[in-house]
Amino acid sequence: MNRKNIISAVLAISIFSSLSGVVCADTISDADKMISSEASLGISEHIETISLLPGISYQAQWVRNGNGTWSCYDDYGYPYYNGLFYINGRYYYFDANGIMKTGWIQYGGGWYFADGNGAMVTGWKKLGNTWYLFDNQGIMLTNWQQSGGKWYYLAGGKMLTGWQKIGNNWYYFNASGAMQTGWQLIGGSWYYLMPSGAMKTGWLKSGDFWYYFDPSGRAASGWRYIGGNWYYFLSGGVMVTGEQYIDGEYYYFLDNGAMVWG
């Protein structure tokens, strides 16, 4: 095979590896194959473009450069460079010089985080004091995401907790970041979070009882003047009807909860 065909095949291997995966023959800790950093540079100028049908596995070797960085080479001695490559079941990113990168990486319109071994993090990862969620290719996820049957909101990738206004609605996320629904006792007050997670305000019938939630979402208790009528709500938020003995006096409330005068 002449040099041009060899070089063309090399790029095909690199292209295919980004789509189908590369099988590494050695681990990243194999220091016996150290080469100088200069030997890993100046390679891309020799590579030409060629297409290749999938279905073939290719061998590759990890090597440590003289400056302590890592590169991964194919059978022809050319580095994987300038992209994301699937090697031994994990994704790795190599820069234009074929150097494996770690930490935050922006590539192809998305953000990735490579651990200390260069492998892209997947799933949940706590970085500093913040939790992030990455898909199975290592792309950082944002906005609404479902994980383990629960909903989370990732603002710029950062998992939110506590009360959050998203769009026109308020939502509550527990300390683990999971969106809450149904009845919730928060800060000593009762709230009702609809199946969508949105905080309820105004009137709500739950089971056989009526409740009223003020604009802050808190369930009303005690006396409330609503829409021109007086209502009374028990400490758990239940609206009373019929005859009630309150603070030493008898009152009568219609079936709709409105107090009757006289």
Accessible surface in RSA format (square Angstrom, percent):
REM  Atomic radii and reference values for relative SASA: ProtOr
REM  Chains: A
REM  Algorithm: Lee & Richards
REM  Probe-radius: 1.40
REM  Slices: 20
REM RES _ NUM      All-atoms   Total-Side   Main-Chain    Non-polar    All polar
REM                ABS   REL    ABS   REL    ABS   REL    ABS   REL    ABS   REL
RES MET A   1   157.26  81.4  77.62  51.4  79.64 189.6  89.96  76.5  67.30  89.2
RES ASN A   2    92.73  63.9  77.84  75.2  14.89  35.9  43.78 105.4  48.95  47.3
RES ARG A   3   144.29  60.6 135.15  68.9   9.14  21.8  67.89  92.8  76.40  46.3
RES LYS A   4   130.15  63.5 124.40  76.3   5.76  13.7  70.56  63.5  59.59  63.5
RES ASN A   5    75.05  51.8  71.10  68.7   3.95   9.5  10.75  25.9  64.30  62.1
RES ILE A   6    50.74  28.9  50.74  37.8   0.00   0.0  50.74  36.5   0.00   0.0
RES ILE A   7    12.00   6.8  12.00   8.9   0.00   0.0  12.00   8.6   0.00   0.0
RES SER A   8    10.93   9.2  10.93  14.6   0.00   0.0   3.81   8.1   7.12  10.0
RES ALA A   9    28.47  26.2  26.28  40.6   2.19   5.0  28.19  39.7   0.27   0.7
RES VAL A  10     0.31   0.2   0.31   0.3   0.00   0.0   0.31   0.3   0.00   0.0
RES LEU A  11    25.62  14.3  25.62  18.3   0.00   0.0  25.62  18.0   0.00   0.0
RES ALA A  12     3.08   2.8   1.84   2.8   1.24   2.8   2.51   3.5   0.57   1.5
RES ILE A  13     8.81   5.0   8.81   6.6   0.00   0.0   8.81   6.3   0.00   0.0
RES SER A  14     5.81   4.9   5.29   7.1   0.51   1.2   4.89  10.4   0.92   1.3
RES ILE A  15    73.15  41.6  69.09  51.5   4.06   9.8  73.15  52.7   0.00   0.0
RES PHE A  16    11.26   5.6   9.13   5.7   2.13   5.5  11.05   6.7   0.21   0.6
RES SER A  17     0.08   0.1   0.00   0.0   0.08   0.2   0.08   0.2   0.00   0.0
RES SER A  18    45.82  38.7  28.70  38.3  17.12  39.4  17.87  38.1  27.94  39.1
RES LEU A  19   149.46  83.2 111.61  79.8  37.84  95.1 114.93  80.7  34.52  92.9
RES SER A  20    61.79  52.2  30.02  40.1  31.77  73.2  14.92  31.8  46.87  65.7
RES GLY A  21    11.24  13.9   0.00   N/A  11.24  13.9   5.94  16.3   5.30  11.9
RES VAL A  22     3.31   2.2   0.00   0.0   3.31   8.0   0.15   0.1   3.16   8.6
RES VAL A  23    68.00  44.7  67.98  61.5   0.02   0.0  68.00  59.1   0.00   0.0
RES CYS A  24    11.21   8.5   0.00   0.0  11.21  26.4   0.00   0.0  11.21  12.1
RES ALA A  25    60.31  55.5  24.43  37.7  35.88  81.6  31.63  44.5  28.68  76.0
RES ASP A  26    29.11  20.4  23.43  23.3   5.68  13.4   5.79  13.6  23.32  23.3
RES THR A  27    91.80  65.3  84.93  86.1   6.87  16.4  81.03 108.8  10.78  16.3
RES ILE A  28    40.48  23.0  37.79  28.1   2.69   6.5  37.79  27.2   2.69   7.3
RES SER A  29    84.94  71.8  64.66  86.3  20.28  46.7  45.45  96.8  39.48  55.3
RES ASP A  30    28.63  20.1  21.71  21.6   6.92  16.4  14.19  33.4  14.44  14.4
RES ALA A  31    45.46  41.8  37.01  57.1   8.46  19.2  37.08  52.2   8.39  22.2
RES ASP A  32   136.40  95.5 100.45 100.0  35.95  85.0  29.77  70.1 106.63 106.3
RES LYS A  33    68.57  33.5  60.51  37.1   8.05  19.2  44.14  39.7  24.43  26.0
RES MET A  34   106.01  54.9  81.57  54.0  24.44  58.2  53.76  45.7  52.26  69.2
RES ILE A  35    57.05  32.5  46.47  34.6  10.58  25.5  56.45  40.6   0.60   1.6
RES SER A  36    56.19  47.5  47.16  62.9   9.03  20.8  36.50  77.7  19.69  27.6
RES SER A  37    22.62  19.1  22.26  29.7   0.36   0.8   5.92  12.6  16.70  23.4
RES GLU A  38   124.63  71.6 112.58  85.2  12.05  28.7  63.85 123.5  60.77  49.6
RES ALA A  39    56.24  51.7  32.17  49.6  24.07  54.7  44.84  63.1  11.40  30.2
RES SER A  40     1.73   1.5   0.06   0.1   1.67   3.8   0.00   0.0   1.73   2.4
RES LEU A  41    80.09  44.6  67.76  48.5  12.33  31.0  68.72  48.3  11.37  30.6
RES GLY A  42    49.21  60.7   0.00   N/A  49.21  60.7  34.38  94.3  14.83  33.2
RES ILE A  43    33.59  19.1  31.59  23.5   2.00   4.8  31.59  22.7   2.00   5.4
RES SER A  44    54.14  45.8  42.65  56.9  11.49  26.5  11.35  24.2  42.80  60.0
RES GLU A  45   136.84  78.6  95.50  72.3  41.34  98.4  43.87  84.9  92.97  75.9
RES HIS A  46    73.40  40.1  64.71  45.0   8.68  22.2  40.17  41.4  33.23  38.7
RES ILE A  47    23.83  13.6   1.79   1.3  22.04  53.1   1.79   1.3  22.04  59.8
RES GLU A  48    76.48  43.9  70.89  53.6   5.58  13.3  35.49  68.7  40.98  33.5
RES THR A  49   117.31  83.4  89.60  90.8  27.71  66.0  59.60  80.0  57.71  87.2
RES ILE A  50    76.89  43.8  68.65  51.1   8.24  19.9  75.14  54.1   1.76   4.8
RES SER A  51   103.09  87.1  80.96 108.0  22.13  51.0  52.45 111.7  50.64  70.9
RES LEU A  52    77.55  43.2  48.89  35.0  28.65  72.0  54.49  38.3  23.06  62.1
RES LEU A  53   150.53  83.8 146.43 104.8   4.11  10.3 146.58 102.9   3.95  10.6
RES PRO A  54    98.65  71.9  80.41  73.3  18.24  66.3  80.53  66.5  18.12 112.6
RES GLY A  55    73.09  90.1   0.00   N/A  73.09  90.1  39.43 108.2  33.66  75.4
RES ILE A  56    94.65  53.9  87.08  64.9   7.57  18.2  91.58  65.9   3.07   8.3
RES SER A  57    84.38  71.3  59.54  79.5  24.85  57.2  24.31  51.8  60.07  84.2
RES TYR A  58    28.66  13.4  26.89  15.3   1.77   4.6  24.93  18.7   3.73   4.6
RES GLN A  59    83.92  46.9  83.52  61.0   0.40   1.0  40.61  86.4  43.31  32.8
RES ALA A  60     0.91   0.8   0.00   0.0   0.91   2.1   0.86   1.2   0.05   0.1
RES GLN A  61    76.82  43.0  76.80  56.1   0.02   0.0  12.63  26.9  64.19  48.7
RES TRP A  62     8.91   3.6   8.91   4.3   0.00   0.0   0.49   0.3   8.42  13.7
RES VAL A  63    10.43   6.9  10.43   9.4   0.00   0.0  10.43   9.1   0.00   0.0
RES ARG A  64    73.67  30.9  73.67  37.6   0.00   0.0  10.12  13.8  63.55  38.5
RES ASN A  65     0.13   0.1   0.00   0.0   0.13   0.3   0.00   0.0   0.13   0.1
RES GLY A  66    55.73  68.7   0.00   N/A  55.73  68.7  23.97  65.8  31.76  71.1
RES ASN A  67   101.39  69.9  62.93  60.8  38.45  92.6  42.51 102.3  58.88  56.9
RES GLY A  68    37.02  45.7   0.00   N/A  37.02  45.7  23.08  63.3  13.94  31.2
RES THR A  69    43.53  31.0  37.39  37.9   6.15  14.6  43.53  58.5   0.00   0.0
RES TRP A  70    26.17  10.5  25.25  12.2   0.92   2.1  12.28   6.6  13.88  22.5
RES SER A  71     0.00   0.0   0.00   0.0   0.00   0.0   0.00   0.0   0.00   0.0
RES CYS A  72     0.00   0.0   0.00   0.0   0.00   0.0   0.00   0.0   0.00   0.0
RES TYR A  73    18.30   8.5  18.23  10.4   0.07   0.2  18.23  13.7   0.07   0.1
RES ASP A  74     8.65   6.1   0.70   0.7   7.95  18.8   0.58   1.4   8.07   8.1
RES ASP A  75    98.05  68.7  60.42  60.1  37.63  89.0  27.28  64.2  70.78  70.6
RES TYR A  76    95.30  44.5  67.62  38.5  27.68  72.0  44.13  33.2  51.17  63.1
RES GLY A  77    41.93  51.7   0.00   N/A  41.93  51.7  28.53  78.3  13.40  30.0
RES TYR A  78    24.59  11.5  24.46  13.9   0.13   0.3  13.81  10.4  10.78  13.3
RES PRO A  79     3.78   2.8   2.55   2.3   1.23   4.5   2.59   2.1   1.18   7.3
RES TYR A  80     0.21   0.1   0.21   0.1   0.00   0.0   0.21   0.2   0.00   0.0
RES TYR A  81    45.09  21.1  39.04  22.2   6.06  15.8  19.13  14.4  25.96  32.0
RES ASN A  82    90.35  62.3  74.69  72.2  15.66  37.7   2.50   6.0  87.84  84.9
RES GLY A  83     4.06   5.0   0.00   N/A   4.06   5.0   4.06  11.1   0.00   0.0
RES LEU A  84    21.13  11.8  16.19  11.6   4.94  12.4  16.19  11.4   4.94  13.3
RES PHE A  85    10.70   5.4  10.66   6.6   0.04   0.1  10.70   6.5   0.00   0.0
RES TYR A  86    78.59  36.7  78.59  44.7   0.00   0.0  44.26  33.3  34.33  42.3
RES ILE A  87     0.07   0.0   0.07   0.0   0.00   0.0   0.07   0.0   0.00   0.0
RES ASN A  88    89.15  61.5  56.98  55.1  32.18  77.5  31.94  76.9  57.22  55.3
RES GLY A  89    44.52  54.9   0.00   N/A  44.52  54.9  21.88  60.0  22.64  50.7
RES ARG A  90    99.28  41.7  97.39  49.6   1.89   4.5  38.07  52.0  61.22  37.1
RES TYR A  91    38.01  17.7  36.37  20.7   1.64   4.3  13.82  10.4  24.19  29.8
RES TYR A  92    26.05  12.2  26.05  14.8   0.00   0.0   0.72   0.5  25.33  31.2
RES TYR A  93    30.85  14.4  30.85  17.6   0.00   0.0   7.55   5.7  23.30  28.7
RES PHE A  94     0.00   0.0   0.00   0.0   0.00   0.0   0.00   0.0   0.00   0.0
RES ASP A  95    33.21  23.3  32.79  32.6   0.42   1.0  18.75  44.1  14.47  14.4
RES ALA A  96    64.95  59.7  53.44  82.5  11.52  26.2  53.44  75.3  11.52  30.5
RES ASN A  97    76.90  53.0  72.87  70.4   4.02   9.7   4.20  10.1  72.70  70.3
RES GLY A  98     0.00   0.0   0.00   N/A   0.00   0.0   0.00   0.0   0.00   0.0
RES ILE A  99    21.29  12.1  21.29  15.9   0.00   0.0  21.29  15.3   0.00   0.0
RES MET A 100    17.42   9.0   7.82   5.2   9.60  22.9   7.82   6.6   9.60  12.7
RES LYS A 101    80.21  39.1  78.77  48.3   1.45   3.4  35.39  31.9  44.82  47.7
RES THR A 102    68.09  48.4  48.46  49.1  19.63  46.8  15.38  20.7  52.72  79.7
RES GLY A 103    21.59  26.6   0.00   N/A  21.59  26.6  20.27  55.6   1.31   2.9
RES TRP A 104   100.99  40.5  73.75  35.7  27.24  64.0  54.49  29.1  46.50  75.4
RES ILE A 105    14.05   8.0  10.16   7.6   3.88   9.4  14.05  10.1   0.00   0.0
RES GLN A 106   115.20  64.4  88.33  64.6  26.87  64.0  18.35  39.1  96.85  73.5
RES TYR A 107    79.89  37.3  74.86  42.6   5.03  13.1  45.39  34.1  34.50  42.5
RES GLY A 108    79.92  98.6   0.00   N/A  79.92  98.6  38.64 106.0  41.28  92.4
RES GLY A 109    81.83 100.9   0.00   N/A  81.83 100.9  37.84 103.8  44.00  98.5
RES GLY A 110    14.02  17.3   0.00   N/A  14.02  17.3  13.13  36.0   0.89   2.0
RES TRP A 111   103.50  41.5 101.77  49.3   1.73   4.1  82.91  44.2  20.59  33.4
RES TYR A 112    13.57   6.3  13.57   7.7   0.00   0.0   0.29   0.2  13.28  16.4
RES PHE A 113    35.39  17.7  35.39  21.9   0.00   0.0  35.39  21.5   0.00   0.0
RES ALA A 114     1.30   1.2   0.00   0.0   1.30   2.9   0.00   0.0   1.30   3.4
RES ASP A 115    38.88  27.2  35.58  35.4   3.29   7.8  20.46  48.1  18.42  18.4
RES GLY A 116    72.96  90.0   0.00   N/A  72.96  90.0  39.51 108.4  33.45  74.9
RES ASN A 117    94.07  64.9  92.41  89.3   1.66   4.0  11.31  27.2  82.75  80.0
RES GLY A 118     0.00   0.0   0.00   N/A   0.00   0.0   0.00   0.0   0.00   0.0
RES ALA A 119     3.19   2.9   3.19   4.9   0.00   0.0   3.19   4.5   0.00   0.0
RES MET A 120     1.81   0.9   0.73   0.5   1.08   2.6   0.73   0.6   1.08   1.4
RES VAL A 121    12.74   8.4  11.02  10.0   1.72   4.1  12.74  11.1   0.00   0.0
RES THR A 122    64.75  46.0  47.60  48.3  17.15  40.9  16.10  21.6  48.64  73.5
RES GLY A 123    29.54  36.4   0.00   N/A  29.54  36.4  27.57  75.7   1.97   4.4
RES TRP A 124    77.81  31.2  52.45  25.4  25.36  59.6  46.39  24.7  31.42  51.0
RES LYS A 125    74.00  36.1  72.83  44.7   1.17   2.8  20.66  18.6  53.34  56.8
RES LYS A 126   103.17  50.3  85.02  52.2  18.15  43.2  31.90  28.7  71.27  75.9
RES LEU A 127    32.32  18.0  22.83  16.3   9.49  23.9  25.72  18.1   6.60  17.8
RES GLY A 128    71.35  88.0   0.00   N/A  71.35  88.0  43.82 120.3  27.53  61.7
RES ASN A 129   145.75 100.5 118.36 114.4  27.39  66.0  28.80  69.3 116.95 113.0
RES THR A 130    34.58  24.6  31.44  31.9   3.13   7.5   8.94  12.0  25.64  38.8
RES TRP A 131    97.68  39.2  95.89  46.4   1.79   4.2  79.51  42.4  18.17  29.5
RES TYR A 132    21.72  10.1  21.72  12.4   0.00   0.0   3.73   2.8  18.00  22.2
RES LEU A 133    13.12   7.3  13.12   9.4   0.00   0.0  13.12   9.2   0.00   0.0
RES PHE A 134     4.00   2.0   0.00   0.0   4.00  10.4   0.00   0.0   4.00  11.5
RES ASP A 135    42.23  29.6  35.27  35.1   6.96  16.5  23.49  55.3  18.73  18.7
RES ASN A 136   129.77  89.5 108.67 105.0  21.11  50.8  39.99  96.2  89.79  86.8
RES GLN A 137    82.34  46.0  82.28  60.1   0.06   0.1  10.12  21.5  72.23  54.8
RES GLY A 138     0.00   0.0   0.00   N/A   0.00   0.0   0.00   0.0   0.00   0.0
RES ILE A 139    54.04  30.8  54.04  40.3   0.00   0.0  54.04  38.9   0.00   0.0
RES MET A 140    26.40  13.7  17.28  11.4   9.12  21.7  14.63  12.4  11.77  15.6
RES LEU A 141    41.70  23.2  40.23  28.8   1.48   3.7  41.70  29.3   0.00   0.0
RES THR A 142    50.11  35.6  45.83  46.5   4.28  10.2  22.84  30.7  27.27  41.2
RES ASN A 143    80.10  55.2  80.10  77.4   0.00   0.0  17.37  41.8  62.72  60.6
RES TRP A 144    80.71  32.4  67.18  32.5  13.53  31.8  52.84  28.2  27.87  45.2
RES GLN A 145    44.37  24.8  43.26  31.6   1.11   2.6   1.27   2.7  43.09  32.7
RES GLN A 146   103.54  57.9  74.31  54.3  29.23  69.6  15.49  33.0  88.05  66.8
RES SER A 147    28.10  23.7  19.72  26.3   8.38  19.3   8.53  18.2  19.57  27.4
RES GLY A 148    82.70 102.0   0.00   N/A  82.70 102.0  46.70 128.2  36.00  80.6
RES GLY A 149    64.00  78.9   0.00   N/A  64.00  78.9  31.11  85.4  32.89  73.7
RES LYS A 150   113.80  55.5 109.93  67.4   3.87   9.2  61.32  55.2  52.48  55.9
RES TRP A 151   104.40  41.9 102.27  49.5   2.13   5.0  83.01  44.3  21.38  34.7
RES TYR A 152    22.01  10.3  22.01  12.5   0.00   0.0   1.38   1.0  20.64  25.4
RES TYR A 153    35.81  16.7  35.81  20.4   0.00   0.0   8.87   6.7  26.95  33.2
RES LEU A 154     0.00   0.0   0.00   0.0   0.00   0.0   0.00   0.0   0.00   0.0
RES ALA A 155    42.00  38.6  32.59  50.3   9.41  21.4  36.55  51.5   5.45  14.4
RES GLY A 156    61.46  75.8   0.00   N/A  61.46  75.8  37.78 103.7  23.68  53.0
RES GLY A 157     0.00   0.0   0.00   N/A   0.00   0.0   0.00   0.0   0.00   0.0
RES LYS A 158   108.13  52.8 108.13  66.3   0.00   0.0  51.03  45.9  57.10  60.8
RES MET A 159    26.56  13.8  11.33   7.5  15.23  36.3   8.05   6.8  18.51  24.5
RES LEU A 160    36.03  20.1  34.33  24.6   1.70   4.3  36.03  25.3   0.00   0.0
RES THR A 161    57.23  40.7  48.19  48.9   9.04  21.5  15.25  20.5  41.98  63.5
RES GLY A 162    22.92  28.3   0.00   N/A  22.92  28.3  21.48  58.9   1.44   3.2
RES TRP A 163    75.48  30.3  56.71  27.4  18.77  44.1  48.62  25.9  26.86  43.6
RES GLN A 164    48.97  27.4  47.74  34.9   1.22   2.9   1.66   3.5  47.31  35.9
RES LYS A 165   123.86  60.4  93.80  57.6  30.06  71.6  37.70  33.9  86.16  91.8
RES ILE A 166    28.25  16.1  21.68  16.2   6.56  15.8  24.69  17.8   3.56   9.7
RES GLY A 167    66.61  82.1   0.00   N/A  66.61  82.1  42.88 117.7  23.73  53.1
RES ASN A 168   142.02  97.9 118.06 114.1  23.96  57.7  26.50  63.8 115.52 111.7
RES ASN A 169    64.07  44.2  61.67  59.6   2.40   5.8   2.68   6.4  61.39  59.3
RES TRP A 170   106.71  42.8 104.40  50.5   2.31   5.4  85.99  45.8  20.72  33.6
RES TYR A 171    22.24  10.4  22.24  12.7   0.00   0.0   0.88   0.7  21.36  26.3
RES TYR A 172    47.46  22.2  47.46  27.0   0.00   0.0  12.11   9.1  35.35  43.6
RES PHE A 173     0.69   0.3   0.00   0.0   0.69   1.8   0.00   0.0   0.69   2.0
RES ASN A 174    50.75  35.0  48.67  47.0   2.08   5.0  21.67  52.1  29.09  28.1
RES ALA A 175    99.23  91.2  68.38 105.5  30.85  70.2  74.73 105.2  24.50  64.9
RES SER A 176    79.15  66.9  63.93  85.3  15.22  35.1  32.02  68.2  47.14  66.0
RES GLY A 177     0.00   0.0   0.00   N/A   0.00   0.0   0.00   0.0   0.00   0.0
RES ALA A 178     2.54   2.3   2.54   3.9   0.00   0.0   2.54   3.6   0.00   0.0
RES MET A 179    24.55  12.7  10.68   7.1  13.87  33.0   9.49   8.1  15.06  20.0
RES GLN A 180    35.71  20.0  33.86  24.7   1.85   4.4   2.85   6.1  32.86  24.9
RES THR A 181    60.59  43.1  48.80  49.5  11.79  28.1  15.13  20.3  45.46  68.7
RES GLY A 182    22.20  27.4   0.00   N/A  22.20  27.4  20.90  57.4   1.30   2.9
RES TRP A 183    80.60  32.3  59.85  29.0  20.75  48.7  52.29  27.9  28.32  45.9
RES GLN A 184    40.78  22.8  39.11  28.6   1.66   4.0   1.68   3.6  39.09  29.6
RES LEU A 185   104.34  58.1  74.24  53.1  30.11  75.7  74.24  52.1  30.11  81.0
RES ILE A 186    27.04  15.4  21.97  16.4   5.08  12.2  24.91  17.9   2.13   5.8
RES GLY A 187    86.22 106.3   0.00   N/A  86.22 106.3  45.93 126.0  40.29  90.2
RES GLY A 188    69.57  85.8   0.00   N/A  69.57  85.8  33.07  90.7  36.50  81.8
RES SER A 189    28.02  23.7  23.23  31.0   4.80  11.0   8.71  18.6  19.31  27.0
RES TRP A 190    95.10  38.2  92.02  44.5   3.08   7.2  74.84  39.9  20.26  32.9
RES TYR A 191    13.38   6.2  13.38   7.6   0.00   0.0   1.29   1.0  12.09  14.9
RES TYR A 192    43.02  20.1  43.02  24.5   0.00   0.0   8.35   6.3  34.67  42.7
RES LEU A 193     0.26   0.1   0.00   0.0   0.26   0.6   0.00   0.0   0.26   0.7
RES MET A 194    66.01  34.2  66.01  43.7   0.00   0.0  38.52  32.8  27.49  36.4
RES PRO A 195   118.75  86.5  95.92  87.4  22.83  83.0 101.09  83.5  17.66 109.8
RES SER A 196    72.85  61.6  50.46  67.3  22.39  51.6  55.24 117.6  17.60  24.7
RES GLY A 197     0.00   0.0   0.00   N/A   0.00   0.0   0.00   0.0   0.00   0.0
RES ALA A 198     3.75   3.5   3.75   5.8   0.00   0.0   3.75   5.3   0.00   0.0
RES MET A 199    24.35  12.6  11.76   7.8  12.58  30.0   8.62   7.3  15.72  20.8
RES LYS A 200    48.28  23.6  47.70  29.3   0.58   1.4   4.18   3.8  44.10  47.0
RES THR A 201    59.80  42.5  51.09  51.8   8.71  20.7  17.47  23.5  42.32  64.0
RES GLY A 202    21.30  26.3   0.00   N/A  21.30  26.3  19.80  54.3   1.51   3.4
RES TRP A 203    82.19  33.0  67.60  32.7  14.58  34.2  52.42  27.9  29.77  48.3
RES LEU A 204    30.27  16.9  28.18  20.2   2.09   5.3  30.27  21.3   0.00   0.0
RES LYS A 205   115.39  56.3  91.73  56.3  23.67  56.3  36.70  33.0  78.69  83.8
RES SER A 206    33.26  28.1  24.82  33.1   8.45  19.5   7.44  15.9  25.82  36.2
RES GLY A 207    67.82  83.6   0.00   N/A  67.82  83.6  44.13 121.1  23.70  53.1
RES ASP A 208   127.77  89.5 104.20 103.7  23.57  55.7  22.82  53.7 104.95 104.7
RES PHE A 209   105.50  52.8 103.31  64.0   2.19   5.7 105.50  64.0   0.00   0.0
RES TRP A 210   102.30  41.1 100.58  48.7   1.72   4.0  82.88  44.2  19.41  31.5
RES TYR A 211    22.94  10.7  22.94  13.1   0.00   0.0   1.95   1.5  20.99  25.9
RES TYR A 212    42.47  19.8  42.39  24.1   0.08   0.2  10.01   7.5  32.45  40.0
RES PHE A 213     0.87   0.4   0.00   0.0   0.87   2.3   0.00   0.0   0.87   2.5
RES ASP A 214    32.31  22.6  32.31  32.2   0.00   0.0  14.60  34.4  17.71  17.7
RES PRO A 215   120.23  87.6 100.89  92.0  19.34  70.3 103.95  85.8  16.28 101.2
RES SER A 216    52.10  44.0  31.23  41.7  20.87  48.1  41.16  87.7  10.93  15.3
RES GLY A 217     0.00   0.0   0.00   N/A   0.00   0.0   0.00   0.0   0.00   0.0
RES ARG A 218   111.98  47.0 111.92  57.1   0.05   0.1  25.54  34.9  86.44  52.4
RES ALA A 219    17.10  15.7   2.56   3.9  14.54  33.1   2.56   3.6  14.54  38.5
RES ALA A 220     0.27   0.2   0.00   0.0   0.27   0.6   0.10   0.1   0.16   0.4
RES SER A 221    49.17  41.5  43.73  58.4   5.44  12.5  10.02  21.3  39.15  54.8
RES GLY A 222    22.49  27.7   0.00   N/A  22.49  27.7  19.93  54.7   2.55   5.7
RES TRP A 223    76.09  30.5  59.97  29.0  16.12  37.8  49.65  26.5  26.44  42.9
RES ARG A 224    81.46  34.2  79.77  40.7   1.69   4.0  25.51  34.9  55.95  33.9
RES TYR A 225   131.36  61.3 103.85  59.1  27.51  71.6  72.24  54.3  59.12  72.9
RES ILE A 226    25.16  14.3  21.01  15.7   4.15  10.0  24.00  17.3   1.17   3.2
RES GLY A 227    78.86  97.3   0.00   N/A  78.86  97.3  44.57 122.3  34.30  76.8
RES GLY A 228    49.99  61.6   0.00   N/A  49.99  61.6  23.12  63.4  26.87  60.2
RES ASN A 229    60.19  41.5  57.08  55.2   3.11   7.5   3.13   7.5  57.06  55.2
RES TRP A 230    89.18  35.8  87.69  42.4   1.49   3.5  73.79  39.3  15.39  25.0
RES TYR A 231    19.51   9.1  19.51  11.1   0.00   0.0   0.09   0.1  19.42  23.9
RES TYR A 232    42.14  19.7  42.14  24.0   0.00   0.0   7.64   5.7  34.50  42.5
RES PHE A 233     1.09   0.5   0.00   0.0   1.09   2.8   0.00   0.0   1.09   3.1
RES LEU A 234    87.66  48.8  85.67  61.3   2.00   5.0  87.66  61.6   0.00   0.0
RES SER A 235   110.57  93.4  81.74 109.1  28.82  66.4  51.12 108.9  59.45  83.3
RES GLY A 236    38.26  47.2   0.00   N/A  38.26  47.2  27.85  76.4  10.40  23.3
RES GLY A 237     0.85   1.0   0.00   N/A   0.85   1.0   0.70   1.9   0.15   0.3
RES VAL A 238    30.42  20.0  30.42  27.5   0.00   0.0  30.42  26.4   0.00   0.0
RES MET A 239    14.94   7.7   6.41   4.2   8.53  20.3   6.25   5.3   8.69  11.5
RES VAL A 240     9.37   6.2   4.68   4.2   4.69  11.3   9.37   8.1   0.00   0.0
RES THR A 241    55.34  39.4  45.77  46.4   9.57  22.8  12.48  16.8  42.86  64.8
RES GLY A 242    21.14  26.1   0.00   N/A  21.14  26.1  20.63  56.6   0.51   1.1
RES GLU A 243   120.36  69.1  95.56  72.3  24.80  59.1  20.77  40.2  99.59  81.3
RES GLN A 244    51.09  28.6  48.42  35.4   2.67   6.4   2.99   6.4  48.10  36.5
RES TYR A 245   136.78  63.9 108.05  61.5  28.73  74.8  75.04  56.4  61.74  76.1
RES ILE A 246    11.94   6.8   8.96   6.7   2.99   7.2  11.89   8.6   0.06   0.2
RES ASP A 247   133.48  93.5  91.27  90.8  42.21  99.8  43.01 101.2  90.47  90.2
RES GLY A 248    45.51  56.1   0.00   N/A  45.51  56.1  21.18  58.1  24.33  54.5
RES GLU A 249   102.07  58.6 100.55  76.1   1.53   3.6  23.22  44.9  78.85  64.4
RES TYR A 250   151.11  70.5 126.43  71.9  24.67  64.2  83.27  62.6  67.83  83.6
RES TYR A 251    68.35  31.9  60.98  34.7   7.37  19.2  38.12  28.6  30.23  37.3
RES TYR A 252   114.99  53.7 112.14  63.8   2.85   7.4  69.76  52.4  45.23  55.8
RES PHE A 253     0.62   0.3   0.00   0.0   0.62   1.6   0.00   0.0   0.62   1.8
RES LEU A 254    84.26  46.9  82.59  59.1   1.67   4.2  84.26  59.2   0.00   0.0
RES ASP A 255   134.88  94.5 114.81 114.3  20.08  47.5  38.53  90.7  96.35  96.1
RES ASN A 256    96.07  66.3  77.88  75.3  18.19  43.8  43.44 104.6  52.63  50.9
RES GLY A 257     0.00   0.0   0.00   N/A   0.00   0.0   0.00   0.0   0.00   0.0
RES ALA A 258     6.05   5.6   6.05   9.3   0.00   0.0   6.05   8.5   0.00   0.0
RES MET A 259    21.38  11.1  11.38   7.5  10.00  23.8   9.50   8.1  11.88  15.7
RES VAL A 260    60.69  39.9  48.14  43.6  12.54  30.2  51.71  44.9   8.97  24.3
RES TRP A 261   190.21  76.3 167.65  81.1  22.56  53.0 149.37  79.6  40.84  66.3
RES GLY A 262   121.19 149.4   0.00   N/A 121.19 149.4  78.32 214.9  42.87  96.0
END  Absolute sums over single chains surface
CHAIN  1 A    14483.1      10854.3       3628.8       7559.0       6924.1
END  Absolute sums over all chains
TOTAL         14483.1      10854.3       3628.8       7559.0       6924.1
